[in-house]
Amino acid sequence: SGIIKKHFPSVKIIKGPGNWWWTRSMCEGVKYALENGEKTDYVLTMNNDCYFNTNYLKNIVDGNKKFPGSITGSLIVSAENPKKVIDAGILINWKTATIFGVTEKVSDNLKFFTDREFIFDFDTLPGKGTLVPFEVFEKIGNFNFRMLPHYIGDYEFFCRAKRRGFKLTITSKAKL
């Protein structure tokens, strides 16, 4: 945190006791953002092992603005092979409680996805690289760390948002 304070003194660091895991950490960050932001702001969920280019934020916000009231995810590519897509939305077989990535069922080729500016028709999104308008939290609440402290807390949140009428999209122009 010393490096962040030195280079980015306006960044607020929220420290937990060490047992928050992913979902509680996201929940606490969202609470802070909602208390200190504007009604028209967003939360960008991100994992610490992701990186992106300088146009990323502009691209994901522009993509979200094309579908007002939507939640916009990123096209997630392999660091070792950037032509291979490793995440482009999640499909769920509710009868068997099986989770699949769109890339497992459709394609993992980057060109397949970049030929389309937007990807739809999936059940949920990952918590890395997803832009969530404040209005989503106001309507459905926050991430549920009590039920899912770490794994699939993101999937549950975005499934809940979809059930409440928010469109889930991915823009191929925002790559992680």
C-alpha positions as CSV (number, residue, x, y, z in Angstrom):
1,S,0.0,0.0,0.0
2,G,3.0,2.3,0.4
3,I,3.7,2.4,-3.3
4,I,0.0,3.2,-4.0
5,K,0.0,6.0,-1.5
6,K,3.2,7.4,-3.0
7,H,2.2,7.3,-6.6
8,F,-1.6,7.7,-6.3
9,P,-2.2,9.7,-3.1
10,S,-5.9,10.2,-3.8
11,V,-6.7,6.5,-3.9
12,K,-8.6,5.2,-0.9
13,I,-7.3,1.9,0.4
14,I,-9.8,-0.1,2.4
15,K,-8.1,-2.6,4.7
16,G,-9.8,-5.6,6.0
17,P,-8.8,-8.0,8.8
18,G,-7.4,-10.6,6.3
19,N,-10.4,-12.9,6.1
20,W,-12.7,-11.0,3.7
21,W,-11.9,-13.1,0.6
22,W,-13.2,-11.9,-2.8
23,T,-16.9,-11.3,-2.1
24,R,-16.5,-9.4,1.2
25,S,-13.7,-7.3,-0.3
26,M,-16.0,-6.4,-3.3
27,C,-18.9,-5.7,-1.0
28,E,-16.8,-3.3,1.2
29,G,-15.4,-1.5,-1.9
30,V,-18.9,-1.1,-3.4
31,K,-20.2,0.3,-0.1
32,Y,-17.5,2.9,-0.1
33,A,-18.1,3.8,-3.7
34,L,-21.9,4.2,-3.2
35,E,-21.3,6.4,-0.2
36,N,-18.8,8.6,-2.0
37,G,-19.8,8.5,-5.6
38,E,-22.4,10.1,-7.8
39,K,-25.7,8.4,-8.8
40,T,-24.4,8.1,-12.4
41,D,-21.1,6.4,-11.5
42,Y,-20.0,2.8,-12.0
43,V,-18.1,0.2,-10.2
44,L,-15.5,-1.7,-12.2
45,T,-14.9,-5.1,-10.7
46,M,-11.4,-6.4,-11.3
47,N,-9.0,-9.1,-10.1
48,N,-5.5,-8.3,-9.1
49,D,-4.0,-10.6,-11.7
50,C,-5.5,-8.8,-14.7
51,Y,-4.0,-6.2,-16.9
52,F,-5.3,-4.1,-19.8
53,N,-4.3,-1.5,-22.4
54,T,-4.7,2.3,-22.1
55,N,-8.0,2.3,-24.1
56,Y,-9.7,-0.3,-21.8
57,L,-11.7,2.0,-19.5
58,K,-12.9,4.2,-22.4
59,N,-13.9,1.1,-24.4
60,I,-15.9,-0.6,-21.6
61,V,-17.7,2.6,-20.6
62,D,-18.5,3.4,-24.3
63,G,-19.8,-0.2,-24.7
64,N,-22.0,0.2,-21.6
65,K,-23.5,3.4,-22.9
66,K,-24.8,1.6,-26.0
67,F,-27.1,-0.4,-23.8
68,P,-28.3,1.9,-21.0
69,G,-29.2,0.0,-17.8
70,S,-26.9,-2.9,-18.7
71,I,-23.9,-4.5,-17.0
72,T,-20.9,-4.8,-19.3
73,G,-18.2,-7.4,-19.1
74,S,-14.8,-7.7,-20.8
75,L,-13.4,-10.2,-23.3
76,I,-10.8,-12.1,-21.3
77,V,-7.9,-13.4,-23.3
78,S,-4.9,-15.6,-22.3
79,A,-1.8,-13.7,-21.3
80,E,0.3,-16.5,-23.0
81,N,-1.7,-16.6,-26.2
82,P,-3.7,-13.3,-26.7
83,K,-5.6,-14.9,-29.7
84,K,-7.2,-17.4,-27.3
85,V,-10.3,-16.2,-25.4
86,I,-10.6,-17.7,-22.0
87,D,-13.8,-16.0,-20.9
88,A,-16.7,-14.5,-22.8
89,G,-19.6,-15.1,-20.4
90,I,-20.9,-18.1,-18.4
91,L,-23.6,-20.6,-19.3
92,I,-25.4,-22.5,-16.6
93,N,-27.3,-25.7,-17.0
94,W,-29.8,-25.2,-14.2
95,K,-31.1,-28.8,-14.3
96,T,-27.7,-30.3,-13.7
97,A,-26.1,-27.3,-11.9
98,T,-23.3,-27.3,-14.3
99,I,-21.3,-24.2,-15.3
100,F,-19.7,-23.8,-18.7
101,G,-17.8,-20.9,-20.3
102,V,-19.1,-19.7,-23.6
103,T,-15.7,-20.4,-25.0
104,E,-16.2,-24.1,-24.1
105,K,-19.5,-24.3,-26.0
106,V,-18.9,-21.9,-28.8
107,S,-15.3,-20.9,-29.6
108,D,-12.1,-19.7,-28.0
109,N,-10.8,-17.9,-31.1
110,L,-10.4,-14.2,-30.7
111,K,-11.5,-13.4,-34.2
112,F,-14.8,-15.1,-33.6
113,F,-15.6,-12.6,-30.8
114,T,-14.0,-9.5,-32.3
115,D,-16.1,-10.0,-35.5
116,R,-18.9,-9.1,-33.1
117,E,-18.7,-5.9,-31.0
118,F,-21.1,-7.3,-28.4
119,I,-21.7,-10.8,-27.0
120,F,-25.1,-11.6,-25.4
121,D,-27.1,-14.8,-24.5
122,F,-25.2,-16.0,-21.5
123,D,-26.4,-16.5,-17.9
124,T,-23.8,-14.7,-15.9
125,L,-20.5,-12.8,-15.9
126,P,-17.2,-13.2,-14.0
127,G,-16.2,-10.6,-11.5
128,K,-13.1,-9.6,-13.3
129,G,-13.4,-6.7,-15.7
130,T,-17.1,-6.1,-15.3
131,L,-18.6,-2.6,-15.3
132,V,-21.7,-2.2,-13.0
133,P,-23.7,1.0,-12.9
134,F,-24.6,2.2,-9.4
135,E,-28.3,1.7,-10.2
136,V,-27.8,-2.0,-10.2
137,F,-26.6,-2.0,-6.6
138,E,-29.5,0.3,-5.7
139,K,-32.0,-2.1,-7.2
140,I,-30.6,-5.5,-6.2
141,G,-28.3,-4.9,-3.3
142,N,-24.6,-5.7,-2.9
143,F,-22.5,-8.8,-3.3
144,N,-23.6,-11.5,-0.9
145,F,-20.5,-12.4,1.1
146,R,-22.5,-14.3,3.8
147,M,-23.8,-16.8,1.3
148,L,-20.7,-17.1,-0.9
149,P,-17.6,-15.7,0.7
150,H,-15.2,-16.4,-2.2
151,Y,-16.1,-18.6,-5.1
152,I,-19.1,-17.9,-7.4
153,G,-20.1,-14.8,-5.4
154,D,-19.7,-12.9,-8.7
155,Y,-21.9,-15.4,-10.6
156,E,-24.6,-15.2,-8.0
157,F,-24.6,-11.4,-8.1
158,F,-24.8,-11.2,-11.9
159,C,-27.5,-13.9,-12.1
160,R,-29.5,-11.9,-9.6
161,A,-29.1,-8.7,-11.7
162,K,-30.2,-10.5,-14.8
163,R,-33.3,-11.9,-13.0
164,R,-34.1,-8.3,-12.0
165,G,-34.1,-7.1,-15.6
166,F,-30.6,-5.9,-16.2
167,K,-29.1,-6.9,-19.5
168,L,-25.7,-8.6,-19.4
169,T,-23.3,-7.8,-22.3
170,I,-19.7,-8.2,-23.1
171,T,-17.9,-5.7,-25.4
172,S,-15.1,-7.3,-27.5
173,K,-13.4,-3.9,-27.5
174,A,-12.6,-4.1,-23.8
175,K,-10.0,-6.9,-23.5
176,L,-8.3,-8.1,-20.3
